[in-house]
Amino acid sequence: MDDFVSSFWPWYIFVIVAGSIIWLFYLVLSQSHGVKDKDHKIEPTGHKWDEDLEELNTPLPRWWLQLFIITNVFGLVYLFLYPGSGLFGGLLGWSSADYRDTGATGQYETEMADADAQYSALYEGYLKQDIATLTADKDAITTGSRLFSTYCIQCHGSDAGGAPGFPNLRDSDWLWGGEPDQIKHTIAQGRIGAMPAWGAVLGKNTRDVTAYVLSMSGKKSSGDLDIGKEKYDQLCVACHGADGKGNIALGAPDLTDNRWLYGGSARSVEKSIIEGRNGKMPAFGEFLGEGKVHLLTAYVYSLSY
């Protein structure tokens, strides 16, 4: 609570939190009519849709109402124990603040330091093994999979299969290289990929370039391939190469393997050419530490090898 720069903000938060709690209790109570009354008469509220669909004043089931009440009570208890109301720091005195100028450390930093001390020996042991060796260690891969589930599935999916704009980690196609050191660098330092927008430059020839790019992977699309190749050689070879094999130093994808980060339809490819694409892989090195990054690399490496 001491971190606010103005006395206005604690009250601002308190009013919002208190108002929300009061409103939630009122909402639950307002819907509790008829729950205990067996003689409650179910009647139309007067709202109709599609001529014959009527809304009735059917009360909430008792168990459903009780769940709402328990949730509201839990919220109140939490605000009494932990900071969150704006004015009250909580009975437990928990704080995430790190007062470096006084030498005091907040509980969040303390808990993280305790966890690091407890598990650091485990990760240091894994650090002594090379990544290829770790892929054969079942315990290491299990721990790596848990790290992946915590930090990576939001983008790459629980099965690491990826999604449009987020690479599939289970195949052998790597934008920035699939060797252990390259994967580790990607996780630790992050990556920024940028495909420039060529729509204004190409004009009506975007369809021709689309047709030529798709032809590299054996696909057919309407457009003049000769004009498409001419424009490709002028604008695209610097990143994707004359043979379309890409460049891992730039994160430029291989256009010949029929694997597409943003979709391989003519419409998707043409959109990439016209509007460009921008992707960012966040850096996890400072947050996770070298040991966890090393183990996470082994897990990701094991998915495709």
ABEGO torsion letter per residue (X at the ends): XAABABAAAAAAAAAAAAAAAAAAAAAAAAAABGAABAABBBBBAGBBBGGABBBBABBBBAAAAAAAAAAAAAAAAAAAABBGAGABAEAAGBBABBBAAAGBBBAAAAAAAAAAAAAAAAAAAAAABBAAAAAABAAAAAAAAAAAAAAAAAAAEAAGAEBBGBBBAABABBAAEABAAAAAAAAAAEBBBBBBBAAAAAEAAAAAAAAAAAAAAGBBBBEBAAAAAAAAAAAAAAAAEAAGAEBAAAGBBBAAAGBBAAEABAAAAAAAAAAEBBBBBBBAAAAAEAAAAAAAAAAAAAAAX
